Amino acid sequence: MAITSANQLELLQTAEAVAREKMIDPSLVVDAMEESLARAAKSRYGSEMDIRVAIDRKTGKATFTRVRTVVEDEELENYQSEFTVEQAKQYMAEPAVGDTFVEEVPPVEMGRIAAQSAKQVILQRVREAERDRQFEEFKDRAGTIINGLVKREEYGNVIVDVGAGEAILRRNEKIGRESYRPNDRIRCFIKDVRREQRGPQIFLSRTAPEFMAELFKMEVPEIYDGIIEIKAVARDPGSRAKIAVISYDGSIDPVGACVGMRGSRVQAVVNELQGEKIDIIPWNEDQPTFLVNALQPAEVSKVVLDEEAGKIEVVVPEEQLSLAIGRRGQNVRLASQLTALDIDIMTEEEESARRQKEFEARTGLFMAALDLDEFFAQLLVSEGFTNLEEVAYVELEELLVIDGVDESTASELQARARDNLEAQAKAAIDAARALGVEDSLIEFDGLTPQMVEALAKDGVKTLEDFATCADWELAGGWTTENGERIKDDGILEPFEMPLEEAQKLVMTARILLGWVDPADLETDEEVSEDADEQQSEAEA
């Protein structure tokens, strides 16, 4: 096939038709044609030649040219596309290194193979342009709702026509056992848009909590206008959900606005989500109050919050226990997701039994460690003392308020407590040394002997071992998988070490070892000071 005057205009017509069909810029198609013709020409003139093709955007005329570049003598490698200054003087008046000489060459006749190759190049470039267009169109739409038509279902995954491309609704992103037929209308949440080797991938979801939030935004004008805000969403897709809302206008009830007249607004969302029951809950910045709301319809007797551990104990009447937990734990699980707290539910009887058990355990501790009778040990527990450290180092006046305790008795109590703590510390150090712990870790400030023993039992026996620990490995923490919070136990968690303290201790160890330069730290001045003090003590 040769590019003749008879088919020059046809090139442009073909380019425009393809561009119109694929909704891309016609110039991109023409560029692909130029590249394909240049490749075909190289197969005729030689692959080492720099052959270029330019198609006139008005007439469709294709011009074939050969380009040669002027290079230094010692840099001449390709004799077909480069030449020296002396050689260039035959064609150019005053050639200089870097100049190019362009000469027109005759168009080529393309055989069947060359024509097929050119076609493949054009198709490839058109596909790439189409993918780029799709990505640019959808990359900023992640986090929004889109309507589409079902094209087909593959291995449980639904392929959706979203107008300018295809998107995928994976099996695990469908609600329950939803099934679709071709040409069914479907509404989804655009969860992610990624550029991949096979083209842009648009991932949809109908189970994402954000999907429910966006549906409410569509149905409730007050949410769209920002008067009401959705603070949190927790879902068991297709079954039940909880959504927490707050109103920034005191005259508007956020729950009532989301429910709508005769439930019209919330019912529209329920219908879209295959009958998923939705509890709309007023959000409150006070976590215990918010939790009580989140556990509705169950009634709560008492809430005990441990903010550092991110855990909360909820006490309910016996008859409310099953309602608070819900079928297969659904109610408490959704409340936990909504509040981002680990919730432990117990009945009033269970809580009373637990407290009695704790009371007896503390009484036994004081009787054994301080050599007290049961009555006196119970007095200490009743006054709020929970461990030996509190007795040993509390202000003397706090012991004197206990009935029957004078200054002499208080001093004796503290002396016994301190002696017992010292004995425990010595035993812990001896146990740690027996496990192979080095002095560098034993003498490291911030760790008690009992902590050192616990570290040793977990394989942390040197300061270097300690410095390689992550803060959450020491203090424990929480991770979220598939919407559920999972507890990671820390080595020093039994000693109630805060995460911030663990971070500080690890960084101090790294500075002492020379792994970290304090000057490189932006906001760790206190850590640096602690390390300097310990370094001075070590040198002394």
C-alpha positions in Angstrom: 0.0 0.0 0.0 1.4 3.4 -1.0 0.3 6.8 0.3 -1.2 8.3 -2.9 -3.3 11.3 -3.5 -6.3 9.1 -3.8 -6.1 8.0 -0.1 -4.4 11.0 1.5 -7.7 12.5 2.6 -8.9 9.1 3.7 -6.2 9.2 6.4 -7.7 12.2 8.0 -11.2 10.9 7.7 -10.2 7.6 9.3 -8.4 9.5 12.1 -11.5 11.7 12.8 -13.8 8.7 12.8 -11.7 6.7 15.2 -11.3 9.8 17.5 -15.0 10.4 17.5 -15.8 6.7 18.3 -13.2 6.6 21.1 -13.8 10.1 22.3 -10.2 11.1 22.1 -8.3 14.0 20.4 -8.0 13.4 16.5 -4.4 14.6 16.7 -3.5 11.6 18.9 -4.7 9.2 16.1 -2.8 11.1 13.5 0.4 10.9 15.7 -0.1 7.2 15.9 -0.5 7.0 12.1 2.8 8.9 11.7 4.6 6.5 14.0 3.2 3.5 12.2 4.2 4.8 8.8 7.7 5.7 10.1 8.1 2.1 11.3 7.0 0.7 8.0 9.5 3.0 6.2 12.4 1.9 8.5 11.7 -1.7 7.4 12.2 -0.6 3.8 15.1 1.9 4.2 16.8 0.3 7.2 16.1 0.2 10.9 19.2 2.3 11.8 18.0 5.2 9.8 16.1 8.0 11.5 13.0 8.1 9.3 10.2 10.4 10.3 6.7 11.0 8.8 4.6 14.1 9.0 0.9 14.1 7.9 -0.5 17.5 6.9 -3.6 18.0 9.2 -5.5 19.8 6.3 -4.7 17.8 3.2 -3.7 14.4 4.6 -0.4 14.4 2.6 2.3 12.3 4.2 5.9 13.5 4.0 8.7 11.0 4.6 12.0 12.5 5.7 15.4 11.2 6.7 17.1 13.0 9.6 20.9 13.0 10.3 22.7 14.6 13.2 26.1 16.2 13.2 28.4 14.7 15.9 32.1 14.8 16.9 34.4 12.4 15.0 35.0 10.2 18.0 31.3 10.0 18.8 30.2 8.7 15.4 28.5 5.4 16.0 25.5 5.2 13.6 26.6 6.0 10.0 22.9 5.9 8.9 21.6 8.6 11.3 24.8 10.5 12.2 27.7 12.1 10.3 30.8 14.2 11.1 31.3 17.9 10.5 33.4 17.2 7.4 30.8 14.9 6.0 28.0 17.4 6.7 29.8 20.1 4.7 28.6 18.3 1.5 25.0 19.1 2.4 25.2 22.2 4.8 27.0 25.6 4.6 28.4 25.8 8.1 27.6 22.7 10.0 28.1 22.5 13.8 27.9 19.6 16.3 24.2 19.1 17.2 22.8 20.4 13.8 20.4 18.2 11.9 20.1 17.7 8.2 16.6 16.8 6.9 16.1 15.4 3.5 12.9 14.1 1.9 12.7 10.5 0.8 10.2 8.7 -1.4 7.2 7.2 0.2 7.3 3.4 0.6 5.1 0.7 -0.6 3.8 -1.3 2.3 3.3 -5.0 2.0 0.7 -7.0 3.9 2.9 -7.6 6.9 4.0 -3.9 7.1 0.4 -2.8 6.8 -0.7 -5.2 9.6 2.1 -3.9 11.8 1.1 -0.3 11.1 -2.4 -1.2 12.0 -1.3 -2.7 15.3 0.7 0.4 16.2 -2.3 2.6 15.6 -4.6 0.4 17.6 -2.1 0.3 20.5 -1.7 4.1 20.6 -5.5 4.6 20.3 -6.0 2.2 23.3 -3.4 4.1 25.3 -5.0 7.4 24.5 -8.4 6.0 25.5 -7.0 4.7 28.8 -5.4 8.1 29.6 -8.7 9.8 28.9 -10.6 7.4 31.1 -8.1 7.9 33.9 -8.2 11.7 33.7 -12.0 11.6 33.7 -12.4 9.3 36.7 -9.3 10.0 38.9 -11.0 12.9 40.7 -14.3 11.1 41.1 -13.1 8.6 43.7 -15.3 8.9 46.7 -18.4 9.8 44.8 -21.5 7.8 43.7 -21.9 6.7 40.1 -24.8 5.1 38.1 -24.1 2.5 35.5 -25.5 -0.4 33.5 -24.5 -4.0 34.2 -22.6 -5.4 31.2 -21.8 -8.9 32.4 -20.8 -10.9 35.5 -17.5 -12.8 35.7 -16.8 -15.2 38.5 -19.0 -13.2 40.8 -17.5 -9.9 39.9 -19.8 -7.4 38.1 -18.5 -5.4 35.1 -20.4 -2.1 34.9 -20.6 0.3 32.0 -20.1 3.8 33.5 -20.4 5.6 30.2 -16.8 6.5 29.4 -15.4 3.2 30.4 -15.9 0.0 32.4 -15.7 -0.4 36.1 -15.6 -3.5 38.3 -17.7 -4.4 41.4 -15.9 -7.2 43.1 -17.8 -10.0 44.8 -16.8 -8.9 48.3 -18.0 -5.4 47.5 -21.6 -6.6 46.7 -24.3 -6.6 49.4 -25.1 -10.1 50.5 -26.0 -12.3 47.6 -26.9 -9.6 45.1 -27.1 -10.8 41.5 -27.5 -8.8 38.4 -28.4 -9.3 34.8 -27.1 -7.5 31.7 -28.5 -4.0 31.3 -29.7 -3.8 35.0 -29.2 -0.3 36.4 -26.8 -0.1 39.3 -25.7 2.6 41.7 -22.2 2.2 43.3 -19.6 4.1 45.2 -16.3 4.7 43.4 -13.9 3.3 45.9 -10.6 3.7 44.0 -9.2 4.6 40.6 -5.8 3.3 39.7 -3.6 3.5 36.7 -2.4 0.0 35.9 -0.5 -1.6 33.0 -3.7 -2.9 31.4 -5.3 0.5 31.7 -7.1 2.5 34.4 -9.1 0.3 36.8 -12.2 1.8 38.4 -13.1 -0.2 41.5 -16.7 0.1 42.8 -18.3 -0.8 46.1 -21.8 -1.1 47.6 -20.5 -2.2 51.0 -18.3 0.7 51.9 -19.5 2.9 54.8 -18.8 5.9 52.6 -21.5 4.7 50.2 -24.2 5.0 52.9 -22.9 8.4 53.8 -23.1 9.6 50.2 -26.6 8.2 49.8 -27.7 10.2 52.9 -26.0 13.3 51.4 -28.2 12.8 48.3 -31.4 12.3 50.3 -30.9 14.9 53.1 -30.4 18.5 51.9 -29.2 19.5 55.3 -26.2 17.1 55.0 -25.4 18.4 51.5 -25.5 22.0 52.8 -23.2 21.2 55.7 -25.8 21.9 58.4 -25.8 18.3 59.5 -22.5 16.3 59.5 -22.1 12.5 59.4 -19.5 11.8 62.0 -19.2 8.0 61.7 -20.7 5.1 59.9 -20.6 1.4 60.8 -22.1 -1.3 58.6 -22.9 -5.0 58.4 -23.8 -4.7 54.7 -27.3 -5.8 53.8 -28.2 -6.5 57.4 -27.8 -3.5 59.8 -25.9 -0.2 60.1 -25.4 2.6 62.6 -24.8 6.2 61.5 -23.8 9.0 63.9 -24.9 12.6 63.0 -24.6 16.0 64.5 -26.4 19.3 63.7 -24.6 22.6 63.7 -28.0 24.4 63.9 -29.7 24.1 67.3 -33.1 24.3 65.7 -32.6 21.2 63.5 -32.8 17.7 65.0 -30.2 15.7 63.1 -31.9 12.4 63.6 -35.3 13.6 62.6 -33.9 15.3 59.5 -32.2 12.1 58.4 -35.4 10.1 59.0 -37.6 12.5 57.1 -41.3 12.8 56.9 -42.8 9.4 57.7 -39.3 7.9 57.3 -39.2 8.9 53.6 -35.5 9.9 53.5 -34.1 6.9 55.4 -36.4 4.5 53.6 -34.9 5.6 50.2 -31.4 4.7 51.5 -32.8 1.4 53.0 -34.3 0.4 49.6 -31.0 1.1 47.8 -29.2 -1.1 50.3 -31.4 -4.1 50.0 -33.4 -3.5 53.1 -30.4 -2.8 55.4 -31.8 -1.6 58.8 -30.2 1.7 59.8 -30.0 3.1 63.4 -29.5 6.9 63.2 -27.7 8.0 66.4 -26.9 11.5 67.7 -23.2 12.0 68.0 -21.7 13.4 71.2 -18.1 14.5 71.9 -18.3 12.8 75.3 -17.3 9.3 74.5 -19.4 7.5 77.2 -22.5 9.4 76.2 -21.8 8.6 72.6 -21.4 4.9 73.4 -24.6 4.8 75.3 -26.3 6.2 72.2 -24.5 3.8 69.9 -25.7 0.8 71.9 -29.4 1.7 71.4 -31.9 0.1 71.7 -30.2 -1.5 74.7 -30.3 0.4 78.1 -27.0 1.0 79.8 -26.5 1.1 83.6 -22.9 2.3 83.8 -19.9 3.0 81.6 -16.2 2.8 82.6 -13.8 4.3 80.1 -10.0 3.5 79.8 -8.9 6.1 77.3 -5.2 5.0 77.2 -6.1 1.5 76.3 -8.9 2.6 74.0 -11.2 0.2 75.9 -14.5 0.7 77.6 -16.6 -1.4 80.0 -20.4 -1.3 79.7 -22.6 -2.6 82.4 -26.2 -3.5 81.5 -29.1 -5.1 83.4 -29.4 -8.9 83.0 -32.5 -8.6 80.8 -30.7 -6.1 78.5 -27.6 -8.2 77.8 -28.8 -10.0 74.7 -30.2 -6.8 73.3 -26.9 -5.0 73.9 -24.8 -7.7 72.3 -27.2 -8.3 69.4 -27.7 -11.3 67.2 -24.2 -12.9 66.7 -22.7 -9.9 68.4 -23.9 -7.5 65.7 -25.0 -4.6 67.9 -21.9 -4.4 70.0 -19.7 -4.9 67.0 -21.3 -2.0 65.1 -21.1 0.2 68.2 -17.4 -0.6 68.5 -16.8 0.3 64.9 -18.8 3.5 65.3 -17.0 4.7 68.4 -13.5 3.2 67.6 -13.5 1.6 71.1 -13.0 -1.9 72.3 -16.3 -2.6 74.2 -16.6 -5.2 77.0 -20.2 -5.8 78.0 -21.2 -7.3 81.2 -24.2 -7.6 83.4 -24.6 -5.8 86.7 -24.2 -9.2 88.5 -21.0 -10.0 86.6 -19.6 -6.5 87.3 -20.4 -6.9 91.0 -18.7 -10.3 91.0 -15.6 -8.9 89.2 -15.3 -6.1 91.7 -15.6 -8.5 94.6 -12.9 -10.7 93.0 -10.6 -7.7 92.6 -11.3 -6.6 96.2 -10.3 -10.1 97.5 -7.2 -10.2 95.3 -5.9 -6.8 96.5 -6.8 -7.8 100.1 -4.7 -11.0 99.7 -1.8 -9.0 98.2 -1.6 -6.6 101.2 -2.0 -9.4 103.7 0.9 -11.4 102.2 3.2 -8.6 101.3 2.7 -6.3 104.3 2.0 -9.1 106.9 -1.5 -7.6 107.8 -4.6 -9.2 109.1 -7.6 -9.4 106.8 -9.5 -6.5 108.4 -6.6 -4.0 108.1 -5.9 -5.1 104.5 -9.5 -4.6 103.6 -9.3 -1.1 105.1 -6.5 -0.2 102.7 -8.4 -1.5 99.7 -11.5 0.3 100.7 -9.5 3.6 100.9 -8.6 3.1 97.2 -5.1 1.5 97.5 -4.6 -1.0 94.6 -0.9 -1.9 94.8 2.3 -1.8 96.9 3.7 1.2 95.1 0.8 3.4 96.2 1.3 2.4 99.8 5.1 2.8 99.7 5.3 6.2 98.1 2.1 8.0 98.9 2.2 11.0 101.2 2.1 10.0 104.8 -1.0 12.1 105.4 -3.1 9.9 103.1 -2.4 6.9 105.3 -3.2 8.9 108.5 -6.8 9.4 107.4 -7.5 5.7 107.7 -9.2 4.8 111.0 -6.8 3.4 113.6 -3.6 4.4 111.7 -1.2 6.7 113.5 2.1 8.1 112.3 4.1 5.2 113.6 1.8 2.6 112.0 1.8 4.6 108.7 5.6 4.7 108.7 5.8 0.9 109.4 3.4 0.2 106.5 5.5 2.2 104.1 8.7 0.6 105.3 7.2 -2.9 104.8 6.0 -2.0 101.3 9.4 -0.6 100.3 11.2 -3.6 101.6 8.9 -5.9 99.7 9.3 -3.9 96.5 13.1 -4.0 96.8 12.9 -7.8 97.3 10.8 -8.1 94.2 13.2 -5.9 92.2 16.2 -8.0 93.2 14.4 -11.2 92.3 13.5 -9.8 88.9 17.1 -8.6 88.2 18.4 -12.1 89.3 15.9 -13.7 86.9 16.8 -11.4 84.1 20.6 -12.1 84.5 19.8 -15.8 84.6 18.1 -15.3 81.2 21.3 -13.6 79.8 20.3 -9.9 80.0 23.2 -7.5 79.6 23.9 -4.7 82.1 23.3 -2.1 79.4 19.6 -3.0 79.5 19.4 -3.5 83.2 20.9 0.0 83.9 18.8 1.7 81.2 16.7 4.4 82.9 12.9 4.1 82.4 12.7 0.4 82.8 11.9 -1.3 86.1 13.4 -4.6 87.0 10.1 -6.3 86.3 10.0 -4.7 82.9 13.5 -5.9 82.2 12.5 -9.5 83.2 9.5 -9.3 80.9 11.6 -8.1 78.0 14.1 -10.9 78.6 11.4 -13.5 78.5 10.5 -12.2 75.1 14.0 -12.3 73.8 15.0 -8.7 74.3 18.3 -9.0 76.3 20.5 -6.1 75.1 20.1 -2.4 74.6 20.5 -3.0 70.9 17.6 -5.5 71.0 15.5 -2.9 72.8 16.4 -0.1 70.3 15.1 -2.3 67.4 11.7 -2.7 69.0 8.7 -0.8 67.6 6.7 1.3 70.1 3.6 -0.8 69.6 5.6 -4.0 70.3 6.3 -2.6 73.7 3.1 -0.7 74.6 0.6 -2.7 72.5 -1.9 -1.1 70.1 -4.8 -1.6 67.8 -5.1 -2.3 64.1 -8.2 -2.4 61.9 -8.8 -5.2 59.5 -12.0 -5.5 57.5 -13.6 -2.8 59.7 -12.8 -4.6 62.9 -10.3 -3.5 65.6 -7.8 -6.1 66.5 -5.7 -6.0 69.6 -1.9 -6.2 69.4 -0.5 -7.2 72.9 2.7 -5.3 73.9 5.6 -6.8 75.9 5.3 -4.0 78.5 1.5 -3.6 78.3 1.0 -5.3 81.7 2.9 -2.4 83.2 0.5 0.1 81.6 3.2 1.8 79.6 1.7 4.5 77.3 2.7 4.5 73.6 4.3 7.9 73.9 6.6 6.7 76.7 7.5 3.6 74.7 8.4 5.9 71.7 10.5 8.1 74.0 12.4 5.2 75.5 13.2 3.5 72.2 14.5 6.8 70.7 16.6 7.4 73.8 18.2 4.0 73.4 18.9 4.7 69.7 20.6 8.0 70.6 22.7 6.3 73.2 23.8 3.7 70.7 24.7 6.4 68.2 22.1 5.2 65.7 20.3 8.6 65.7 21.8 12.0 65.8 19.8 14.2 68.2 20.4 17.2 65.8 18.4 15.3 63.2 15.3 15.2 65.4 12.9 18.0 65.0 10.7 17.7 68.1 12.5 15.2 70.5 14.4 17.6 72.7 13.3 15.9 75.9 14.5 12.5 74.5 17.9 14.0 73.7 18.2 15.5 77.2 17.4 12.1 78.8 20.0 10.4 76.6 22.7 13.0 77.5 22.0 12.6 81.2 22.3 8.8 80.9 25.5 9.1 78.8 27.1 11.4 81.4 26.2 9.0 84.2 27.6 6.1 82.2 30.9 8.0 81.6 31.1 9.0 85.3 
